[in-house]
């Protein structure tokens, strides 16, 4: 199984792997021996992701040609969106399946797939797991093709998610990272009201779960009870990943984001006021049609003023079928890249200042892995793979998945250095 793209794809792959009967299938780690079947779970969100998916398919088919692998099956977002075209262009692949067709893929393998099964084969380290609480999206952001690919928003029930989380806890998972295309909307399709707070309360009651982290929330109508829980329940990490995309009113209006600059600033101020110590992560887009030099300067000023704890940037790419596609792509790739690098350079300086202020402070950390020199851990203010890490000297013996109390001794732009407190 080769998984490309986001953590939502990763969960899809884990659920497929978890339902393959071990008596008939042996999972072969990528690169370790030949495989009779390779499943490629593709991403089709932006141009770079599409190209990576195509390259992976072609590389795998080259291995098939050389007798290193057997059948090549393609699924996921790219296959959902361009299946007919891909089937014609790359006939060497054995079968193509859409993102919502795991049952058809399993039928091809002469097996049965259960959509509501909580079984998964974790591919993350055993102490943390992503919990996907909903499928699809009802937002109408002009640049985004996800609703076309994954369909309307569909919440999993609280009972389903608690059952899945309990199974994960029984396997040793200590940190749940909640994901969806939009966490904020969870439950509206089931009851007509937000249910994220109710879900968090029940997940926090599960023995063994010590951290619950929120990814991919939407700023408009963020539930007040969730804010209260983040401030009061020690199991809910004081961390929020809330992609804002931009700050200019005209750009936000064209993006169909449903909120403007004033509302965004008020929301961020409210979050920081009501959840002391909150770490805010956001994602911004540069190069959207209409982003003049002055508009980009406004975005830079916003980053400078808000001093986000974590920040990522990507360049706009026009996606067929979206509302923004008809606006064209008037900003050159060179300008997009220059703007992306300018924001990341600014954020690098902000991150260094924030990290240097942590020297001498103590934090509870979770150990993710070990390398030649350090134990690599995270605070509650950092998500795996995308955020800062705490590098701990090997003066004391630690275990993967262990919590430890450390003092920060030094800092760089995106790393902290610490020693274990006995």
Secondary structure, DSSP 4 states (H G I P E B T S, - for coil): -EE-S-HHHHHHHHHHHHHS-TTT-----TTSS-EEEEEEEE--SSHHHHHHHHHHHHHHHHHHHTTSEEEEEEEEHHHHHHHHHHHHH-TTSSEE--TT-HHHHHHHTT----TT-------S-TTEEEEE-EES-----TT--HHHHH-S-EEPPHHHHHHHHHHHHHTT--EEEEE-S-GGGTTHHHHSS--HHHHHHHHHTSTT--EEEE-S--STT--HHHHHHHHH-TTEEEEEE---B---HHHHHHHT-S--HHHHHHHHHHHHHHSTTPEEEEEEEE--TT--HHHHHHHHHHHHHH--SEEEEEE----TTSGGGGG---S-HHHHHHHHHHHHHHHHHHHHHHHHTTTT-EEEEEEEEE-SSEEEEE-TT--TTTS-EEEEETTS---TT-EEEEEEEEE-SSEEEEEE--
